[in-house]
Amino acid sequence: MASSKLDASEPRRLARPWWRDLPGWLLLWTLAAVALASTCSDRRSLQGLSAGDRAALYQRTSDEFHTLCEGPHAGDFLPRCREQARFLRSFPECDEACRARLAPWR
């Protein structure tokens, strides 16, 4: 016959209060908002440049990417190369050939 009483030797499991997870969720949402704001700020800054200045910046960044990230030591600069690839993709000058070149750096 099964007893309806709890066995005293078994540990009791209490539900975790929702507010104990609140700091973690707030941190997660704050980091997501910062990442989104950073991405949007780069795009706004690029749109504010004149076409000539933007083209010069694109060319300089593309040349730096080629030197640093498409050479024999590219693996040594993985975080920097990913950042540069993300930045280059935000330029209107980055066409399909440019995006194909940057695809490995996602």
C-alpha positions in Angstrom: 0.0 0.0 0.0 1.4 3.4 -1.0 1.6 6.0 1.6 0.3 9.5 0.7 2.7 11.1 3.1 6.1 12.4 2.0 9.1 10.4 3.1 11.2 12.4 5.5 14.4 11.2 3.9 13.6 12.7 0.5 14.7 16.3 0.0 11.9 18.8 -0.6 12.1 20.7 -3.9 11.0 24.2 -3.7 10.1 26.3 -6.7 12.6 29.0 -7.6 11.1 32.5 -7.2 10.9 34.4 -10.5 12.8 37.4 -9.2 16.0 35.3 -8.7 16.3 35.1 -12.5 15.6 38.8 -13.0 19.3 40.1 -12.9 20.3 37.5 -15.5 17.5 38.5 -17.9 18.2 42.2 -17.4 21.8 41.7 -18.3 20.9 39.7 -21.4 18.5 42.3 -22.6 21.0 45.1 -21.9 23.7 43.4 -23.9 21.3 42.8 -26.8 20.3 46.5 -26.8 23.9 47.7 -26.7 24.8 45.4 -29.7 21.8 46.7 -31.7 22.6 50.3 -30.9 26.2 49.8 -31.9 25.2 48.3 -35.3 22.7 51.1 -36.0 25.2 53.7 -35.0 27.8 52.5 -37.6 25.2 52.6 -40.3 24.0 56.1 -39.4 27.6 57.3 -39.3 28.3 55.8 -42.8 25.1 57.4 -44.2 26.3 60.8 -42.8 29.5 60.7 -44.8 29.8 62.3 -48.3 30.0 59.8 -51.1 33.7 60.6 -51.7 34.6 60.2 -48.0 32.6 57.0 -47.7 34.3 55.5 -50.8 37.7 56.4 -49.5 36.9 54.8 -46.1 35.6 51.7 -47.8 38.7 51.4 -50.0 41.1 51.9 -47.0 39.1 49.4 -44.9 39.0 46.9 -47.8 42.7 47.2 -48.3 43.4 46.7 -44.6 41.1 43.6 -44.6 42.9 42.2 -47.6 46.3 42.6 -46.0 45.3 41.4 -42.5 42.6 38.8 -43.2 43.4 37.3 -46.5 47.0 36.6 -45.9 48.8 33.6 -44.4 48.3 34.8 -40.8 44.6 35.6 -41.0 43.8 33.0 -38.2 45.9 35.1 -35.8 43.4 38.0 -36.2 40.1 36.2 -36.1 38.1 38.7 -33.9 39.5 41.7 -35.8 38.8 40.1 -39.2 35.2 39.3 -38.2 34.7 42.9 -37.0 36.2 44.3 -40.2 34.0 42.0 -42.4 30.9 43.1 -40.5 31.9 46.8 -41.0 32.6 46.3 -44.7 29.2 44.6 -45.3 27.5 47.8 -44.0 28.8 49.9 -46.9 26.6 50.4 -49.9 29.7 49.9 -52.0 29.9 46.3 -50.9 28.3 44.5 -53.8 27.7 40.7 -54.3 31.4 40.0 -55.1 32.4 41.9 -51.8 29.8 39.9 -49.8 31.0 36.6 -51.3 34.6 37.6 -50.3 33.4 38.3 -46.8 31.2 35.2 -46.4 33.9 33.1 -44.6 34.1 35.7 -41.9 30.6 35.4 -40.4 
